[in-house]
Amino acid sequence: MIPTNDSFAAWVVREDAQGKAEGKSEFLSAEDLPAVDGPAVHIAVEYSSLNYKDALACRGHRGVVGQLPHVPGIDCAGTVVHSDSPELRPGDAVLVTGYDLGAARWGGYSGLVRAPVEWPVKLPPGFTPRDAMLFGTAGFTAAQCVMAIEERVAPDAGDVVVTGATGGVGVFAVALLAKLGYRVTAITGKPQHEGLLRKLGAAEVLGRDAVTDDSDKPMLTERWAAAVDTVGGAPLAMIVRSLRYRGVVAACGLVAGTELPLSVYPFLLRGVTLAGIDSAKCPREPRLEVWRRLMGPWRVELPEELVTTVTLSGLPEAVERILRGGVAGRTLVRPVGETL
């Protein structure tokens, strides 16, 4: 049985008397955690991470959060302390990404998480919870993008462009593509990080104007063999119009907009593919294959300059940074050891 009286810290977003969502660190017990329909697992969380979706959840964004009060955190990693499944035993190191964690269900910004037993993925020996959250949802998403490209475009087909290259997904996309032998062009609005992007494996680093085109031409000069797009909107439309014959772009973001001003010409005349990447609802078997690669042959290391770690008390400042586009790399969240 999980001890119900032991307290742990969590970042809880509640609605105040004026209807404004505000978060703060609180101490909870296992009895406070929402129930699970069916067999459950309890995970003592060592690390979570901060993604753009988490930042919105911390603000109580109703497009992300099911209802308030809410605990954000769309991923977490730690140790099983209680399980209703014989496949998960106390002491097992596990991670959870996606599903409803941190959205419809309370998430990883908590010392203890209760989740359905189908959600966790076991960590292999030598792969720590911190390692798992360095990848987290961002690395998982980047790997899916790279898999979509790998299926259709060979490394010698031409350059692969990565937008938002200093973001969580972007840094892993650059590193993974370079590891697999692709020549990577990194797009960023943070030229001060060019050295870090080249350290990750980027052969070329360009500013955002490289994916800006105000013309109404249905197709542009063929430029890239493939792309990982983390921003959406007009930059994504420009990339699609600039892909080489039978090129592919894996799209996973929308910070630059949700509208896609395109004609069908690139798809019909060049045979390009627009591959949408979803991480939250990725089925179990493909999910396990992604993690098998990330924990094994696709494992990459991030320079420490691209890793920031905060406790729950540091979340407000970190959320502000990511919402204004001031974050490069990965921000890890440590819900353990918090004091009020």
QUIPEPE-V828000 format. One record per pair of residues at least 6 apart in sequence whose C-alpha atoms are under 6 Angstrom apart, sorted by sequence separation. I is the first residue (numbers start at 1). J is the second residue. If there is no record, write none. Layout:
# QUIPEPE-V828000
i/j
I/J
I/J
This chain:
# QUIPEPE-V828000
i/j
15/21
101/107
164/170
165/171
321/327
14/21
57/64
14/22
57/65
82/90
13/22
81/90
13/23
80/90
12/23
80/91
12/24
79/91
80/92
11/24
79/92
11/25
79/93
10/25
57/72
78/93
10/26
78/94
9/26
77/94
185/202
9/27
54/72
77/95
184/202
187/205
189/207
225/243
8/27
54/73
76/95
184/203
185/204
186/205
187/206
188/207
189/208
223/242
224/243
225/244
7/27
8/28
76/96
185/205
187/207
188/208
222/242
223/243
224/244
7/28
75/96
165/186
187/208
220/241
221/242
222/243
226/247
228/249
232/253
7/29
75/97
165/187
219/241
220/242
222/244
225/247
226/248
227/249
228/250
229/251
230/252
231/253
232/254
309/331
311/333
6/29
161/184
165/188
178/201
212/235
226/249
230/253
231/254
233/256
237/260
306/329
307/330
308/331
309/332
310/333
311/334
312/335
5/29
96/120
159/183
160/184
161/185
162/186
163/187
164/188
211/235
231/255
232/256
233/257
246/270
248/272
307/331
309/333
311/335
4/29
95/120
159/184
161/186
162/187
175/200
231/256
232/257
233/258
241/266
245/270
246/271
247/272
248/273
249/274
250/275
251/276
252/277
4/30
94/120
95/121
155/181
175/201
233/259
246/272
248/274
250/276
251/277
4/31
48/75
74/101
94/121
142/169
155/182
233/260
48/76
74/102
94/122
47/76
73/102
93/122
94/123
47/77
72/102
93/123
138/168
139/169
142/172
138/169
142/173
45/77
46/78
76/108
45/78
74/107
75/108
139/172
44/78
73/107
44/79
71/106
72/107
73/108
43/79
70/106
71/107
73/109
43/80
72/109
21/59
42/80
43/81
65/103
66/104
21/60
42/81
64/103
42/82
97/137
41/82
41/83
40/84
39/84
218/263
78/129
77/129
14/68
14/69
13/69
13/70
12/70
12/71
11/71
48/108
160/224
159/224
160/225
162/227
45/111
159/225
160/226
161/227
162/228
163/229
164/230
44/111
45/112
158/225
160/227
162/229
163/230
44/112
43/112
43/113
42/113
42/114
41/114
41/115
40/115
40/116
41/117
40/117
39/117
2/82
11/109
10/109
10/110
9/110
9/111
8/111
145/250
141/279
167/328
168/329
166/328
167/329
168/330
166/329
99/280
98/280
99/281
111/335
110/335
111/336
109/335
55/319
50/331
49/331
49/332
48/332
49/333
48/333
47/333
47/334
